[in-house]
Every structure is written in C-alpha cells, then in structure tokens.
C-alpha cells in the first residue's frame, strides 16, 4: 500500500483511428510512473509514455487513486500513425474516470481551439477530418459546416493535390492541412454541440 506522500504521473493518450476514439494502455492500464524524489512531473510522464511521439500534451487533473496514491494525469493526443508502445483500445470500452475526463477535455477543446491538428494526419480531406471530429466528439458533424467554421477561423488551409475517389467513385477530394501544429484558441465562445 502506498503511503500518504506517494505521487504518480498518469498519461491518458488518445487517438482517432478508423473512425474510433482510442486510448493507449500498457499491460491493461493507463501508462503511469511513480514520481521520484526531485523529479519533475514532466520527467515522470516521459518515463510512462513516449512524449516525443505525441502531437499535444497538457495537464488534465490531479486525483486520489485507490490505495491513497495521488496522481497527476496528463492528456496526450497522438496522430493515427504515431509509434507508441502499448495497446490501443476503444475509449468507450475503458471505464476509468480519467479517460472520461480526457474525452470531456478533448470535446471542449475541439470547440474553441485548433487541437484537431494533434489527431489528424499531415494532410487530409474534409471527409477524413469529419470522421476524426465525429469520433472525438461522439456525435455527428456536418462536413460542410466543419469546413466553413474551420476555414473561417483560419485553422485550415488548402494544399496542392487531390485525393483519388474511393470505391464508390465521385470527384477527387481537395486536400487540407492545419495552419499550425501548436495549440491556439480560435473562438473562445464556440461550442460544437450535438445536432438537435
């Protein structure tokens, strides 16, 4: 049993892959590391998860775990192809309060920041970006409205080239990218709520 002074750092790492929000687990648990004497929280986090492979990291919350350990949790966001050690599991199947807190934080941040950059590949179509937002938000999003809002806020920009049509045909789709790979507030009063 941990004493009252034990402290751990926990990484809640999320990604969207194949239309599903996933969380990273190591041996069936969220990645964690005990905080060593005179060690920073960030250094302990780096022992728990490869922070260099994450596109975005921020402190999530500090909680008391079962057994009395205090834990400082960090939200980490990864691109679909990020090389991280561990097992990815559907976030909806991991009933850990820290995962729910991370999902809530991500949903909020998608409304008023450009944090979608951390979940998206370098270039994408609006349909591909919509799939990421739908998985992360947990509700449907109109591709047309998503494009209009993000272009109006200056979050997205067109890039050269087009994506070839899929199996069902259609026109080649325009490619986009996020203008910045750093977190920026784009509309502090925005909310991407579920359709009514």
Backbone bond lengths (Angstrom), bond angles and torsions (degrees), N, CA, C in turn:
res aa  C-N    CA-C-N  psi(-1)  N-CA   C-N-CA  omega(-1)  CA-C   N-CA-C  phi
1 X - - - 1.455 - - 1.528 109.76 -
2 X 1.325 115.11 139.92 1.455 120.49 -178.65 1.523 110.23 -75.15
3 X 1.327 116.36 148.26 1.459 118.42 175.54 1.523 109.28 -83.60
4 X 1.320 116.07 174.54 1.461 119.87 -174.05 1.523 113.32 -69.35
5 X 1.316 118.23 -8.79 1.454 120.01 -179.94 1.526 112.43 -103.56
6 X 1.324 119.23 1.29 1.458 119.44 -178.19 1.520 110.27 -73.58
7 X 1.308 114.64 141.85 1.459 122.22 -176.30 1.517 107.55 -138.43
8 X 1.323 116.67 136.29 1.457 122.22 177.78 1.520 108.94 -126.47
9 X 1.317 114.88 158.95 1.459 121.53 174.33 1.521 106.92 -115.94
10 X 1.335 116.17 131.89 1.461 122.34 -176.25 1.525 109.04 -120.59
11 X 1.312 116.51 134.88 1.457 121.92 175.52 1.519 110.53 -102.52
12 X 1.312 116.93 123.55 1.466 121.69 173.57 1.524 105.26 -108.14
13 X 1.323 115.38 95.19 1.465 121.96 -173.46 1.523 108.78 -100.85
14 X 1.329 115.55 124.45 1.460 122.37 -179.10 1.519 110.86 -117.02
15 X 1.324 115.09 149.78 1.457 121.86 170.84 1.530 107.40 -148.71
16 X 1.335 115.23 164.18 1.460 120.62 172.37 1.517 106.76 -116.12
17 X 1.329 114.17 125.68 1.457 119.24 178.46 1.525 108.64 -142.11
18 X 1.324 115.14 131.93 1.463 121.95 179.88 1.525 111.90 52.16
19 X 1.338 115.37 42.32 1.454 121.08 174.90 1.518 115.95 75.31
20 X 1.331 116.58 17.88 1.465 119.43 -176.90 1.533 109.64 -135.27
21 X 1.338 116.19 136.17 1.460 121.77 175.32 1.520 108.00 -79.47
22 X 1.333 116.17 125.98 1.467 121.47 -176.53 1.516 110.73 -123.06
23 X 1.335 115.20 154.66 1.457 122.44 177.44 1.522 108.31 -121.46
24 X 1.320 116.69 143.26 1.454 123.03 -179.62 1.523 110.56 -83.81
25 X 1.329 116.03 131.33 1.465 122.24 176.54 1.515 109.63 -125.33
26 X 1.327 116.08 146.98 1.466 123.16 172.45 1.518 106.35 -120.58
27 X 1.312 116.35 120.07 1.475 121.13 -177.68 1.530 111.27 52.37
28 X 1.336 116.71 40.22 1.452 121.64 176.56 1.514 115.77 79.36
29 X 1.327 118.77 3.11 1.468 123.17 -177.65 1.525 110.24 -126.35
30 X 1.317 116.26 160.78 1.462 119.89 171.49 1.528 108.32 -63.43
31 X 1.335 118.39 140.30 1.465 120.24 178.45 1.527 110.51 -58.69
32 X 1.327 116.49 133.71 1.463 119.66 179.97 1.521 110.13 -150.19
33 X 1.309 114.80 162.87 1.466 121.80 176.64 1.518 108.23 -149.96
34 X 1.340 116.73 140.04 1.462 118.43 175.53 1.533 109.49 -69.78
35 X 1.305 115.52 144.31 1.458 120.75 177.79 1.519 108.47 -79.40
36 X 1.321 115.49 121.44 1.468 120.64 179.81 1.529 109.40 -83.92
37 X 1.311 114.97 159.72 1.463 120.88 178.60 1.526 109.44 -58.42
38 X 1.311 116.90 134.39 1.466 124.52 179.50 1.530 113.82 62.13
39 X 1.332 116.96 22.18 1.465 121.08 178.54 1.527 108.99 -103.51
40 X 1.320 116.67 142.95 1.465 119.74 176.30 1.526 109.71 -78.26
41 X 1.313 115.63 157.84 1.458 120.65 176.48 1.531 110.72 -59.50
42 X 1.325 116.16 -40.15 1.463 120.81 -179.22 1.526 111.62 -64.32
43 X 1.328 117.28 -37.97 1.468 120.54 178.44 1.523 110.59 -66.76
44 X 1.320 117.08 -40.06 1.467 120.19 177.08 1.520 110.55 -65.84
45 X 1.317 117.13 -39.38 1.466 120.25 176.97 1.522 110.59 -60.86
46 X 1.321 116.66 -40.77 1.471 120.75 179.62 1.529 111.68 -64.52
47 X 1.323 117.64 -25.59 1.470 119.75 174.64 1.524 111.05 -76.71
48 X 1.336 116.85 -26.45 1.467 121.03 -178.08 1.522 112.39 -82.79
49 X 1.328 116.63 -36.77 1.469 121.01 -175.12 1.525 108.84 -147.75
50 X 1.319 117.04 151.26 1.460 122.29 179.05 1.528 109.19 -73.61
51 X 1.311 116.45 90.94 1.458 122.39 -176.44 1.525 111.10 -62.14
52 X 1.315 117.75 -31.07 1.458 121.44 179.61 1.521 113.49 -63.89
53 X 1.319 117.67 -21.36 1.468 121.68 179.36 1.526 112.35 -88.56
54 X 1.331 116.45 -3.54 1.459 120.53 -178.62 1.529 110.58 -93.28
55 X 1.322 116.33 143.51 1.460 121.17 179.01 1.529 111.97 -85.69
56 X 1.331 116.38 -22.35 1.463 120.44 179.51 1.525 108.84 -155.06
57 X 1.340 116.30 139.72 1.465 122.69 177.42 1.524 107.83 -139.49
58 X 1.338 115.67 136.33 1.464 120.13 174.52 1.520 109.01 -151.03
59 X 1.328 115.93 151.23 1.453 120.01 177.96 1.526 108.71 -67.77
60 X 1.328 115.84 134.60 1.458 122.31 -175.85 1.526 111.27 -98.25
61 X 1.323 117.41 -63.10 1.466 121.41 179.05 1.518 109.80 -169.06
62 X 1.314 115.45 165.82 1.458 121.97 175.16 1.515 107.47 -115.23
63 X 1.335 115.95 129.56 1.469 121.67 -174.91 1.526 109.64 -137.01
64 X 1.326 114.91 162.65 1.462 121.36 172.37 1.522 107.41 -95.32
65 X 1.311 116.42 125.67 1.459 121.66 178.96 1.521 109.87 -90.83
66 X 1.323 115.36 166.15 1.468 120.27 174.81 1.526 107.42 -58.16
67 X 1.299 117.26 138.57 1.454 120.95 -178.53 1.514 113.20 93.49
68 X 1.346 117.74 -4.49 1.452 119.96 174.77 1.512 116.35 94.03
69 X 1.318 118.82 -4.00 1.462 120.16 178.44 1.520 109.94 -71.87
70 X 1.313 115.97 137.32 1.461 121.84 172.85 1.523 106.22 -89.21
71 X 1.335 116.33 135.14 1.464 120.33 -179.15 1.517 109.92 -127.69
72 X 1.317 116.10 133.65 1.448 122.08 171.20 1.521 105.81 -102.55
73 X 1.326 115.42 119.02 1.462 120.95 -177.21 1.520 110.28 -99.88
74 X 1.315 114.67 144.03 1.457 122.45 176.37 1.520 109.12 -119.58
75 X 1.323 116.22 140.32 1.451 122.28 172.03 1.518 106.98 -91.29
76 X 1.323 116.25 125.98 1.456 122.13 174.86 1.512 108.79 -120.45
77 X 1.323 117.07 138.13 1.459 121.74 177.96 1.511 109.23 -117.64
78 X 1.332 115.09 136.63 1.462 120.58 -176.22 1.518 110.40 -127.68
79 X 1.321 115.10 145.70 1.464 121.08 172.76 1.525 108.48 -67.76
80 X 1.332 117.58 160.04 1.465 120.23 -175.93 1.524 114.14 -59.23
81 X 1.321 116.90 -27.25 1.472 120.14 -176.17 1.533 112.97 -104.74
82 X 1.315 118.01 13.50 1.476 121.02 -178.94 1.527 109.58 -63.37
83 X 1.307 116.23 132.60 1.464 121.37 -179.81 1.516 111.12 -85.69
84 X 1.306 116.84 92.90 1.461 121.62 179.58 1.514 109.70 -120.45
85 X 1.310 115.87 138.70 1.464 121.93 178.80 1.523 108.87 -74.22
86 X 1.318 116.05 133.48 1.457 121.26 177.64 1.512 111.67 134.48
87 X 1.308 114.80 -170.11 1.464 122.44 -178.10 1.521 108.31 -116.45
88 X 1.324 116.05 135.50 1.456 120.84 176.96 1.523 108.47 -96.72
89 X 1.327 115.70 133.16 1.455 120.89 179.52 1.531 108.22 -131.84
90 X 1.331 116.78 147.68 1.466 120.71 177.30 1.527 108.75 -54.65
91 X 1.315 116.84 127.13 1.469 120.98 -178.74 1.526 111.04 -58.93
92 X 1.319 116.78 -31.75 1.467 120.39 -179.58 1.525 112.72 -67.13
93 X 1.331 117.00 -15.64 1.465 121.16 -179.14 1.530 112.69 -101.34
94 X 1.321 116.87 3.13 1.467 121.12 179.68 1.527 107.35 -111.26
95 X 1.330 115.72 103.47 1.474 119.83 -175.59 1.520 110.56 -93.26
96 X 1.317 114.71 70.58 1.461 123.02 177.69 1.538 106.50 -120.36
97 X 1.330 118.34 127.67 1.469 119.67 -177.74 1.532 114.00 -52.96
98 X 1.323 118.52 -34.73 1.466 119.92 179.64 1.530 111.75 -65.61
99 X 1.323 117.41 -32.29 1.469 120.35 177.22 1.523 109.41 -68.52
100 X 1.321 117.37 -42.48 1.462 120.70 177.05 1.529 110.81 -62.24
101 X 1.325 117.41 -40.14 1.466 121.52 178.14 1.525 110.68 -64.23
102 X 1.342 116.52 -40.22 1.470 120.72 179.20 1.527 110.76 -65.86
103 X 1.327 116.72 -41.47 1.459 120.19 178.01 1.526 110.54 -62.80
104 X 1.320 117.07 -43.38 1.464 120.54 179.18 1.527 111.03 -62.40
105 X 1.323 116.57 -42.52 1.476 120.00 178.38 1.522 110.22 -62.64
106 X 1.335 116.98 -45.22 1.462 120.73 -179.84 1.525 110.50 -61.00
107 X 1.321 117.21 -45.59 1.470 120.54 179.76 1.528 111.18 -58.79
108 X 1.314 116.45 -43.84 1.454 119.82 178.11 1.518 111.98 -63.12
109 X 1.313 116.25 -46.42 1.472 120.20 -176.46 1.527 112.16 -66.77
110 X 1.334 117.60 -31.49 1.462 119.58 177.55 1.518 111.43 -63.57
111 X 1.321 117.40 -24.96 1.459 121.93 -179.52 1.520 113.11 -72.63
112 X 1.326 116.80 -41.44 1.462 118.33 -169.86 1.526 115.01 -121.80
113 X 1.332 117.99 4.02 1.469 120.87 177.11 1.525 109.92 -129.63
114 X 1.310 115.24 -178.33 1.463 122.62 176.24 1.531 111.90 -98.05
115 X 1.345 119.11 22.20 1.464 122.57 -172.02 1.527 113.47 -60.20
116 X 1.316 117.94 -13.08 1.464 120.22 175.64 1.520 112.78 -55.93
117 X 1.345 117.29 -23.87 1.465 120.57 178.35 1.520 111.33 -56.60
118 X 1.323 117.00 -31.74 1.464 121.38 -174.79 1.519 112.43 -75.30
119 X 1.319 117.77 -17.15 1.463 121.83 -178.65 1.528 112.55 -105.08
120 X 1.320 116.52 -12.88 1.463 121.35 -173.23 1.525 111.89 -97.74
121 X 1.335 116.21 153.40 1.466 118.76 170.58 1.534 109.54 -69.24
122 X 1.315 117.83 174.77 1.466 121.55 -176.47 1.524 111.83 -59.01
123 X 1.322 117.96 -43.45 1.460 122.07 175.38 1.526 108.40 -129.62
124 X 1.324 115.08 153.43 1.460 120.27 -174.07 1.517 109.07 -161.90
125 X 1.312 115.43 162.77 1.461 121.25 170.88 1.530 107.54 -91.11
126 X 1.307 116.05 165.24 1.469 119.23 177.57 1.530 109.83 -63.53
127 X 1.318 117.74 -35.96 1.475 120.23 177.73 1.524 111.18 -62.85
128 X 1.326 116.35 -40.78 1.472 119.74 177.90 1.525 110.78 -66.37
129 X 1.332 117.06 -40.67 1.466 120.39 178.04 1.532 110.49 -65.90
130 X 1.312 116.72 -39.64 1.469 120.68 177.12 1.524 110.37 -58.42
131 X 1.320 117.25 -41.77 1.468 120.99 179.01 1.532 111.07 -59.95
132 X 1.325 117.00 -38.69 1.464 121.94 178.18 1.532 109.82 -65.75
133 X 1.328 116.88 -47.33 1.462 120.75 -179.28 1.527 111.21 -64.10
134 X 1.325 117.83 -41.37 1.465 121.05 179.44 1.528 109.92 -61.26
135 X 1.327 117.06 -45.39 1.473 120.46 -179.98 1.524 111.45 -64.43
136 X 1.327 117.24 -42.17 1.462 120.89 -176.98 1.533 112.05 -74.32
137 X 1.328 117.09 -38.36 1.459 120.68 -178.20 1.524 112.76 -80.61
138 X 1.323 116.25 -28.03 1.459 119.63 -179.28 1.520 113.74 82.53
139 X 1.323 117.63 14.69 1.464 121.74 175.71 1.518 109.11 -151.52
140 X 1.324 115.34 164.85 1.455 121.02 -177.09 1.525 111.04 -67.40
141 X 1.326 114.54 149.53 1.457 122.77 178.48 1.522 106.79 -137.47
142 X 1.306 117.31 135.60 1.455 121.72 176.82 1.524 109.31 -75.05
143 X 1.333 116.37 127.44 1.471 120.64 178.68 1.527 110.84 -61.24
144 X 1.322 116.72 -40.40 1.470 120.96 -179.72 1.523 110.85 -63.56
145 X 1.327 116.71 -47.20 1.472 119.89 179.89 1.526 111.28 -66.38
146 X 1.336 117.37 -39.84 1.463 120.74 178.87 1.523 110.08 -59.57
147 X 1.333 116.49 -47.68 1.466 120.01 178.80 1.518 110.93 -61.23
148 X 1.316 117.30 -46.71 1.469 121.35 -178.38 1.525 110.93 -58.76
149 X 1.331 116.76 -47.16 1.470 121.01 -177.46 1.522 110.96 -65.85
150 X 1.332 117.47 -47.77 1.466 120.02 -175.41 1.527 112.59 -71.47
151 X 1.320 117.96 -33.71 1.468 119.96 176.14 1.527 109.32 -70.74
152 X 1.341 117.28 -42.50 1.476 120.61 179.36 1.529 111.62 -60.45
153 X 1.328 116.75 -37.02 1.469 120.80 178.95 1.524 112.61 -78.08
154 X 1.321 117.91 -5.91 1.464 120.95 -179.55 1.520 113.39 78.14
155 X 1.325 117.37 21.21 1.463 122.22 -177.35 1.522 111.65 -83.38
156 X 1.340 116.73 -37.13 1.463 121.77 -176.74 1.515 111.09 -109.81
157 X 1.328 115.26 155.71 1.453 120.77 171.55 1.520 108.89 -142.57
158 X 1.328 115.83 147.09 1.463 121.78 177.08 1.520 108.94 -71.58
159 X 1.326 116.10 147.74 1.457 121.92 173.81 1.518 107.81 -125.44
160 X 1.327 115.92 163.15 1.458 120.20 179.38 1.518 110.80 -64.05
161 X 1.306 114.36 148.37 1.453 120.14 175.59 1.513 112.48 100.44
162 X 1.315 113.53 168.37 1.463 121.85 178.98 1.518 108.21 -142.72
163 X 1.321 115.57 153.69 1.460 121.93 176.75 1.530 107.45 -89.92
164 X 1.324 116.46 131.78 1.464 121.22 179.66 1.528 110.06 -61.04
165 X 1.339 117.09 149.73 1.468 119.49 178.27 1.524 111.43 -59.37
166 X 1.317 115.55 153.31 1.470 121.55 178.89 1.515 111.46 -82.54
167 X 1.318 115.48 -163.15 1.469 121.71 -177.63 1.519 113.24 -60.58
168 X 1.320 116.22 -31.11 1.457 119.54 -176.17 1.522 113.03 -87.34
169 X 1.335 117.61 0.10 1.464 121.20 178.65 1.508 111.63 88.09
170 X 1.352 114.58 -151.77 1.458 119.69 -178.26 1.514 111.25 99.76
171 X 1.299 114.93 -177.55 1.467 121.09 179.98 1.519 110.19 -83.14
172 X 1.323 117.19 153.30 1.472 119.02 172.54 1.532 109.39 -62.07
173 X 1.333 116.56 137.65 1.465 121.58 -175.81 1.519 111.54 -90.82
174 X 1.329 115.47 141.76 1.468 121.91 177.23 1.525 109.69 -66.66
175 X 1.326 115.91 148.91 1.462 121.98 178.51 1.525 110.46 -103.09
176 X 1.326 114.97 144.89 1.454 122.56 179.29 1.523 109.57 -131.61
177 X 1.327 115.12 169.30 1.464 122.45 169.74 1.522 107.54 -149.63
178 X 1.326 114.63 162.44 1.462 119.01 173.78 1.520 108.32 -76.76
179 X 1.325 116.76 139.15 1.477 120.78 179.71 1.526 111.91 -66.22
180 X 1.318 116.90 -30.40 1.461 120.34 -176.47 1.522 110.12 -135.35
181 X 1.315 115.75 142.90 1.469 121.96 175.18 1.529 109.92 -104.82
182 X 1.328 116.03 26.26 1.464 122.43 174.04 1.515 107.49 -123.50
183 X 1.314 116.45 143.92 1.458 120.81 -177.73 1.518 110.60 -63.47
184 X 1.339 115.30 128.65 1.464 121.96 178.19 1.523 108.79 -137.42
185 X 1.307 116.77 138.27 1.458 121.30 171.84 1.520 106.80 -76.93
186 X 1.333 115.92 124.99 1.464 120.18 -176.64 1.525 112.77 -108.30
187 X 1.319 117.35 -25.01 1.466 122.02 176.90 1.523 106.94 -161.53
188 X 1.312 116.62 96.43 1.463 120.64 -172.02 1.524 114.14 -64.52
189 X 1.323 118.48 -14.51 1.458 120.58 -178.80 1.527 113.05 -107.81
190 X 1.317 118.10 7.50 1.463 121.77 -175.10 1.524 111.78 -80.01
191 X 1.324 114.93 155.79 1.453 121.99 174.58 1.530 108.58 -149.04
192 X 1.327 116.14 125.11 1.463 120.96 176.73 1.525 107.71 -97.52
193 X 1.300 115.77 82.53 1.459 120.49 -177.45 1.512 111.59 -87.13
194 X 1.335 115.70 167.60 1.461 120.00 178.91 1.526 110.45 -67.66
195 X 1.350 117.07 154.10 1.460 119.85 178.97 1.533 110.18 -63.91
196 X 1.307 116.05 150.50 1.471 120.47 -178.88 1.496 111.24 -94.13
